Amino acid sequence: MSIKPTNDAVSRTSLSVAFTVGLYGAAFGAAGVTAGFTILQTCLLSLLLFSGASQFAVVGIMGAGGSALSAIATATLLGFRNALYGLQMAPILKVTGLKKVLSAQITIDESTAVATLQENDVDRRRGFYLTGIGVYIFWNSFTYLGALGASAIGDPAVWGLDAAVPAAFCGLVWPRLKSKKQFLISAFAIILALSLTPLTAAGIPIITTVILAIIFGWRK
Amino acid sequence: MSSIWIAVIGSSITAFLNKYIGHSVPERWLDRPRFKRINTLVPIVLLSALVGVQTFATKKELVIDQRFAGVIVALIALKLKASFPIVVASAAITSAAIYNLF
């Protein structure tokens, strides 16, 4: 892991991505506390789970009264994409042992995205580590601040925190909707989940929509 | 142990396994077109379902309240290419305004 702290394009991109995404951590911190997690539990999710969409899913499902199992299952399915990022990064990073453990922990959307934008392996590695470590630091700091802020608030609706969580999910899904077909699948998923909501335990309507991903992804 | 603790620890373990497995298995194991197509759609369906449920559900009931207004504003902000913090803040302000005024 050799990172030269020079002020070039790679480090500028990495740091601006890290800071912007880190700010989002405040929304997660607030969402965690609003969902009934303690500040410690909220911060542990950022430190250990460290994958935004999965973290929001865990607090969203538990906050709605879902079971731990459905929260874990949903978060795990959301995290499969990180396995694919690891697959992409492994031949570039070529790390083993503890370095591999640390590299795996920071294998997320942002670190992989910045790395794959670079022209050569040296810059790819720098982009990956600078972004991954930068997001880790900012994301965790802001999670703590957000959790602290939200815990000082009584009724979350007074501050609009009840709308901040679905808005956060909108922000997470929006960049993934690149075609008409994907918009349609997104709409189907919302309809299916809402139809199941009155009938099943919380959390089940979310995980059931994976069936749609399998049906629509089976053939080209 | 409370169910929240089980969720925190369990999801942290599986999240790390996901990441670590990617760094460890031969490429051909995961490099299959069908798996990749489904995997692209998985976050779309799960996150969309979460948008729906978090906007309209209160326990098992479906309601339209201030959250819906907040989400509409968030979608407008996204359409206008606003950054994440702006999207979330504009939704919160809208929802709070409606909740406190009516």
Interface residues (C-beta under 8 A of the other chain):
Chain A: T20 V21 L23 Y24 A26 A27 G36 F37 Q41 L44 L45 L48 L49 F50 S51 A53 S54 F56 A57 V58 G60 I61 M62 A64 G65 S67 A68 A71 I72 T74 A75 T76 L77 L78 G79 F80 R81 N82 A83 L84 Y85 G86 L87 M89 A90 P91 L93 V95 K100 V101 S103 A104 Q105 T107 A157 V158 W159 G160 L161 D162 A163 A164 V165 P166 A167 A168 F169 C170 G171 L172 V173 W174 R176 L177 Q182 I185 S186 A187 F188 A189 I190 I191 L192 A193 L194 T197 P198 A202 P205 I206 I207 T209 V210 L212 A213 I214 F216 G217 W218 K220
Chain B: S3 I4 W5 I6 A7 V8 I9 G10 S11 S12 T14 A15 F16 N18 K19 Y20 I21 G22 H23 S24 V25 E27 L30 D31 P33 R34 K36 R37 I38 N39 T40 L41 V42 P43 I44 V45 L46 L47 S48 A49 L50 V51 G52 V53 Q54 T55 F56 A57 K59 K60 E61 L62 Q66 R67 A69 G70 V71 V73 A74 L75 L78 S83 F84 P85 V87 V88 A89 S90 A91 A92 I93 T94 S95 A96 A97 Y99 N100
